[in-house]
């Protein structure tokens, strides 16, 4: 019993937490039929699993004063869950007006099934309380047999419809292009397969019991544990479309570190311009997105500080050499910028009065990826380009010759 309590209560608590989160997150959209179907799906699944714990079964039966009343309550919640989940995926796949025509049939059908289960239960002789083996113990009682049959079939049809529509929806062209939504639908499909398998196993055992074969009864006892585990893929399915797009991909994380180390030499070469603005926020030391963002901010700030010291002759020399080398436009711009930064960042350049105008105009990084790429090209040219070396050295020779005159 302890293991049953642990599993059911754990899964039920997870469901209640998910329910609380969804109610809070969707409170502004309560008029939407989709939201009602979503909240209903989580509500029925959470309480069905929670009330299925043997400890809660005992309390429900004692409180109600009706032996085995917990079986009626839990089974009704499971049927409602199957209907709500089926209705939810219909709302996802079709426009609201078209979906309501199908959902209305689901609501009427599953409400009728629950009502029939209530009538059949109270028409039955179930005076002996059975916490774990209610199905197999009363399987051959005619009214309970019908009660169980419609319960299993309704659950199987509802969860099967959920699985089918989720899988088909994940293959739609418009959805398959949206990775996290596609994955979310497939996890919804997985969540439906657990209670569906539960219903199939239970129905098989029920048919065997009708045939007088009792050797499969142990499957009936274990099957509900499988159904309760559907709570975990359900949580994943609901979380993926919301949190998945906010989660940086591993490949992007690696690319950001590569960008950081590509910019690091240039960052170190220019830090003397204004070291006071260098900042790493607390707790962000190992966050490559933050580190690269700070590098770009600081490099742009130092670039602006050095702009008055840019030497027109350095820019012209670098441009001429880059064109002779047939460099592409973006590489040419990076070489010219790197040469200007190299010359302006030197001690001689900082000592010189800002008499010359800038050779180029700074480009604002309106596109973050383009800004990263631009600074990486500048950093590499600053370190490795022979054109930058030649342009800066040529300007230094000209200035030295002018100083001797």
GIQUI-V759140 format. One record per pair of residues at least 6 apart in sequence whose ideal C-beta (glycine too) atoms are under 6 Angstrom apart, sorted by sequence separation. I is the first residue (numbers start at 1). J is the second residue. D is the distance in whole Angstrom. If there is no record, write none. Layout:
[[I | J | D] [I | J | D]]
This chain:
[[29 | 35 | 5] [138 | 144 | 4] [169 | 175 | 6] [175 | 181 | 6] [176 | 182 | 5] [284 | 290 | 4] [343 | 349 | 5] [365 | 371 | 3] [130 | 137 | 5] [175 | 182 | 6] [381 | 388 | 6] [61 | 69 | 6] [91 | 99 | 5] [208 | 216 | 5] [26 | 35 | 5] [61 | 70 | 5] [90 | 99 | 5] [60 | 70 | 4] [322 | 332 | 4] [205 | 216 | 5] [90 | 102 | 5] [170 | 182 | 5] [57 | 70 | 4] [90 | 103 | 5] [135 | 148 | 6] [322 | 335 | 5] [205 | 219 | 5] [170 | 185 | 4] [205 | 220 | 4] [279 | 294 | 6] [87 | 103 | 4] [169 | 185 | 5] [170 | 186 | 5] [22 | 39 | 6] [124 | 141 | 6] [318 | 335 | 5] [319 | 336 | 6] [201 | 219 | 5] [202 | 220 | 6] [318 | 336 | 5] [87 | 106 | 5] [124 | 143 | 4] [166 | 185 | 5] [340 | 359 | 6] [22 | 42 | 6] [86 | 106 | 5] [123 | 143 | 5] [124 | 144 | 5] [202 | 223 | 5] [277 | 298 | 6] [315 | 336 | 5] [318 | 339 | 4] [51 | 73 | 6] [52 | 74 | 5] [166 | 188 | 4] [167 | 189 | 5] [201 | 223 | 4] [19 | 42 | 5] [51 | 74 | 5] [83 | 106 | 5] [120 | 143 | 5] [166 | 189 | 4] [18 | 42 | 6] [19 | 43 | 6] [277 | 301 | 6] [198 | 223 | 5] [314 | 339 | 5] [315 | 340 | 6] [48 | 74 | 6] [120 | 146 | 6] [121 | 147 | 6] [163 | 189 | 5] [314 | 340 | 6] [19 | 46 | 5] [83 | 110 | 3] [120 | 147 | 4] [198 | 226 | 5] [260 | 288 | 6] [267 | 295 | 5] [48 | 77 | 4] [163 | 192 | 4] [198 | 227 | 4] [273 | 302 | 4] [314 | 343 | 5] [15 | 45 | 6] [16 | 46 | 5] [47 | 77 | 6] [48 | 78 | 5] [117 | 147 | 6] [162 | 192 | 4] [163 | 193 | 6] [310 | 340 | 5] [15 | 46 | 3] [257 | 288 | 4] [260 | 291 | 5] [194 | 226 | 6] [195 | 227 | 5] [256 | 288 | 4] [260 | 292 | 5] [263 | 295 | 5] [270 | 302 | 5] [273 | 305 | 5] [311 | 343 | 5] [44 | 77 | 5] [48 | 81 | 6] [159 | 192 | 4] [194 | 227 | 6] [256 | 289 | 5] [259 | 292 | 5] [15 | 49 | 6] [79 | 113 | 6] [310 | 344 | 5] [79 | 114 | 6] [194 | 229 | 6] [195 | 230 | 6] [309 | 344 | 4] [44 | 80 | 4] [45 | 81 | 5] [159 | 195 | 5] [160 | 196 | 5] [194 | 230 | 3] [256 | 292 | 5] [12 | 49 | 4] [44 | 81 | 4] [113 | 150 | 6] [159 | 196 | 4] [11 | 49 | 5] [12 | 50 | 3] [76 | 114 | 5] [306 | 344 | 4] [191 | 230 | 5] [44 | 84 | 6] [155 | 195 | 6] [156 | 196 | 6] [309 | 349 | 5] [338 | 378 | 5] [8 | 49 | 6] [113 | 154 | 5] [337 | 378 | 5] [191 | 233 | 4] [41 | 84 | 4] [156 | 199 | 4] [190 | 233 | 4] [191 | 234 | 4] [334 | 377 | 4] [338 | 381 | 4] [8 | 52 | 5] [9 | 53 | 5] [40 | 84 | 4] [41 | 85 | 5] [155 | 199 | 4] [312 | 356 | 5] [315 | 359 | 3] [334 | 378 | 5] [338 | 382 | 4] [8 | 53 | 4] [309 | 354 | 6] [311 | 356 | 6] [187 | 233 | 5] [191 | 237 | 6] [308 | 354 | 4] [335 | 381 | 5] [342 | 388 | 6] [37 | 84 | 6] [41 | 88 | 5] [152 | 199 | 5] [312 | 359 | 5] [334 | 381 | 5] [5 | 53 | 5] [310 | 358 | 4] [5 | 54 | 6] [72 | 121 | 5] [187 | 236 | 5] [188 | 237 | 4] [310 | 359 | 5] [339 | 388 | 5] [343 | 392 | 5] [4 | 54 | 5] [5 | 55 | 5] [37 | 87 | 5] [38 | 88 | 6] [152 | 202 | 5] [187 | 237 | 4] [335 | 385 | 5] [338 | 388 | 5] [342 | 392 | 5] [37 | 88 | 4] [152 | 203 | 4] [307 | 358 | 5] [335 | 387 | 5] [339 | 391 | 4] [343 | 395 | 6] [1 | 54 | 5] [184 | 237 | 5] [335 | 388 | 6] [339 | 392 | 6] [37 | 91 | 6] [184 | 240 | 4] [34 | 91 | 4] [183 | 240 | 5] [184 | 241 | 4] [33 | 91 | 6] [68 | 126 | 5] [148 | 206 | 6] [67 | 127 | 5] [180 | 240 | 5] [181 | 241 | 5] [68 | 129 | 6] [180 | 241 | 5] [67 | 129 | 5] [71 | 134 | 5] [180 | 244 | 3] [180 | 245 | 5] [322 | 387 | 6] [68 | 134 | 6] [321 | 387 | 4] [139 | 206 | 6] [61 | 129 | 6] [318 | 387 | 6] [321 | 390 | 6] [139 | 209 | 4] [86 | 158 | 4] [93 | 165 | 6] [82 | 155 | 5] [89 | 162 | 5] [318 | 391 | 4] [57 | 131 | 5] [317 | 391 | 4] [79 | 154 | 5] [83 | 158 | 5] [86 | 161 | 4] [270 | 345 | 6] [296 | 371 | 6] [75 | 151 | 5] [82 | 158 | 3] [86 | 162 | 5] [89 | 165 | 4] [93 | 169 | 5] [299 | 375 | 6] [54 | 131 | 5] [78 | 155 | 6] [82 | 159 | 5] [85 | 162 | 4] [89 | 166 | 6] [314 | 391 | 5] [317 | 394 | 5] [136 | 217 | 4] [314 | 395 | 5] [313 | 395 | 5] [136 | 220 | 5] [311 | 395 | 6] [135 | 220 | 5] [132 | 221 | 6] [263 | 375 | 6] [259 | 372 | 5] [266 | 379 | 4] [262 | 376 | 5] [263 | 379 | 5] [266 | 382 | 5] [262 | 379 | 6] [265 | 383 | 5] [49 | 228 | 5] [15 | 231 | 5] [11 | 228 | 4] [14 | 231 | 5] [18 | 235 | 5] [7 | 225 | 6] [8 | 228 | 6] [11 | 231 | 4] [7 | 228 | 6]]
